[in-house]
Amino acid sequence: MQNTICVDLERQRRNNMGRPLSKDILGIDVIGDADGSTGIRVEFYDASLRTDGAIVKQRGAKTFVCTRDANVGTPNIKDSTSTTTCVLKNGAPNAIGQMRLFGRVGSNSGAEVNIAKITKRVATDFSGNRYTWELENDSTNDYIVLTAV
């Protein structure tokens, strides 16, 4: 019986996603919600490639619920027919349930980096490089700015 408790505790630690993303950071929305806030842009694949995606909810460090931009701000944003649960992928998504989230090093015009895992403070790319990140807005869109750790 004592071994069972240890296994359960280890399973809880392994399934923990770390610090989840905040709904907004310094007034800039990360996750879109039903009041019209759009959040950061993602590419995801539902029935076809969508380049106008927004994050509705974070399920894990690598898993998100995404929807098309047109659904953000509508009452049916939480409806399962309007959303797709997606996992981060390196490169363009080409199968249902895949998504691409990227940031730029230094500024909006910096080198583009695909993100493999993101928590409240740290983003990791597919090569294992770690970055601190922040959101900026250039009046047309929110974007992720990465700084190497």
N, C-alpha and C positions, 0 to 999 in steps of 0.2 A: 504494500500500500504506500509506503514511503517513496518508492521509486516512481509510482504513478504521479505523485504530486510534483516531483522534480521534472518529469517529462512534460506535464501540463504547463509549468512555469516556463520551461525552455520554448515550448510551442508558442506561448503568448509573446515572449520576447522576439521570436523569429517572425511572427506575423505582424508586429508593430511597424507601422510605416514611418515612424519618426515624427517630426513636427509637421503637421499639415499646413497647407497654404492658407493664408488669411483671405477673407473675402475682399479686403482692400489693403493696400500698402500706401501710406501717406496720401490718402485721398484718391489714389488711382485703383480702379477695380481690377482684380485678378480674375475673379470668377463672376461670370454674368449671372444675373438673377431676374426675377419676373418684373422688376420695376424699371427695366429698360437699360440697365447698366450692361455694357457689352463685354468688358474684360479683354484679356489678351487673345490674339488670333492663333488658331491652330489649323492644321490641315488634317482631315480625317476621312475615312472611307466608310460609307454606309452601303448604299447601292451603287454609288459611283464616288469618284474623288471629289471631295468638298474642300475648297480653299478658303471658305468663308465661315469657318467653325469658331465656336466659343466654348469655353469650359463651363459646365453647369455645376459639377460637383467633383470632388477628389475622392477616389475610392482607395488609393494607395499611392506610394511614391512613384509608381510607373503606370497607374491605371486611373482613368478619368471618364466621366460621363460628358459627352460632347453633344452639341446641337448646332444646327445651321444658324447663322446670324439672323435670318428672318424670323426664327422662333423666339429669339431673345426679346423679352418685354411682352410676350403674349401669355395668356393664362394657361396654355397647354404646355409650357416649357417642361413641367415635371412629368408629362405624359410619356409613357415608354415608346409610343410610336414616333415621337418627335426627337428622341435622344438615342445615342449609341454609346455603349460602354467600350472604351478603346484602351489599348496598351501602346506605350511609346515605341517607335520604330526608327531605325537609322535609315534615312532616305524617304522617298515618297511612299505614302501608304498605298498598297495595291490589293488589299484583301479586307473584308468586313472585320471591323474591330481593331484596326490599326490607326495610329495617329502620329503626327510629327509636330513636335514642339521645338522651337529653336530660339536662340538668343544671339546677340552680336557682341563681340569683344570690344569693350571700350566705348562705343557709341553706336548710333543707328546705322552708320556707314561702315562699321568694323566687320571683321571676318565672321561669317555665319557659322554657328556651331549647333549641331543637333544635340538635344538634351535626352539622356537616357533615364535620368532619375532626378526628381526635384523635390526638395523639402522646403520648409519655411525660410531657411537661410542659405542652403547650399544646393547648387545644381551640378550634376556629374554628366560628362559627355560619354559617348560610346567607347572612347579610348581609356576611360578611367580618370581623366583630368577633372579636378574639382574647381568650381568657381563660386564666389559669392555673387549674388544677383540682386538687381533692383529693377523696378519698372520705371519707365519714362514715357512721356507722351509728347509727340511732336505736332499736336493739334489735328492730325489725321488718324492716328492709331496709337495704341499702347504697344510697347515693345520691351523685351527683356535685354538689359545690358549686363554683360558678364565681366567679372574681374577675377583673374587667376588667383588661386590661393597659394 
